[in-house]
Structures are given as C-alpha cells and as structure tokens.
Amino acid sequence: MASVQSTAKPSARERLLAAANELFYAEGVQTVGIDRVIEHAGVAKASLYNTFGGKEQLVRAYLDTRHQGTADRITRAVAERDTPREQMLAVFESQGRQFERPDFHGCAFIRAGAEANPGGLVEEAADTFRGWMRALFTRLATEAGATDPDTLGHQLQILYDGAGISALMDHDSTVAATTRAAASALITAATEASA
C-alpha cells in the first residue's frame, strides 16, 4: 500500500510561531514588528489577534516553544550519561554544540528578557526557563553529593548564562571547552568537600 503524504498547509498558529521563531531569534523581539511577522507567516492580521491576542502573547508562545525545544535537547543529552557529574557536564556540551551553529544568536531568553517589560508575559517566560535550568542543575548537584547543591546549581546556571553571552559577543565557539572545564572544576570542588 502506498503511503499518503499530507498536503495540509500548516495552521496559522504554526506559521506564526515559525515566523516568530525565525525573526525574533535572529533580530530581537522589539526590533521585529508584528506586521513583519504576519507578512513572513503569510497570514491575515486577524489570524494573529484571533490566535494569540497580541504581540506579547506571541512572544510568550515563541519563548514557550524555545523552552520546550531546549529542554528536550538538554534532557536527551543528560539521559545519555550515567553519573550526575557527567550529566551536569553534558548540559554544557549540549550548549557548546549550539555555539557552532551558523544561526546561533545567543540565548533567546536572556535576549527577550532584557527587552521585556517588568512583570509581563515575556519576563515570566524568561524566568520560567531560568528556573527550570537552575532546578536541573540543583537536582543533579544533589544527586552528585554536593555539600551545598543550591549554591552549585546557582554557580552552574551563571556559568551557563555567561557562556552563551560570551559565545555570542565574542563570536567564539571555543568558549564551550573553557566553560566545560570551569564547570568541571566547580563540580569537583563542591563534591570533594562533601567526601
């Protein structure tokens, strides 16, 4: 039996999110106007407002989509390792592979959060992602036997954030190796103290 390929056109929501992802990530959420997203998506203006309600809600949906994609990528990298120490380092290795991508434009959450209105949906999405990241590091630090898992989780999150900024600002994908080495030293110091 021959397979039937779907010729269904992506929904307006899917097209708007794809356009938002491409334009917002490459150019910034404040730089890109809503009319440009609508044109790039090939939808009517009413589709945006009926689907999302406005630009802030579209930006939130874009960030939620990036959160899910990043969480999936990191979760897979962590699952491939056996020990909590290796799993923490896998997060940095996964991040480092992103630095090598030609379309790497830094951390979408830091960039959007820096432009966000305090207390709005965009800031909330950025905070949610950063909270997820810190919780992951803290959980793995606990499993690794760190003396103070909260502190190690916070340190690793700062290192993760800084690595993304450095890779973007310095246009240097080799920052990944330096970051991994720094993470390894922090993990060793935090876990040997408890031994």
Disulfide bonds with the S-S distance in Angstrom:
none
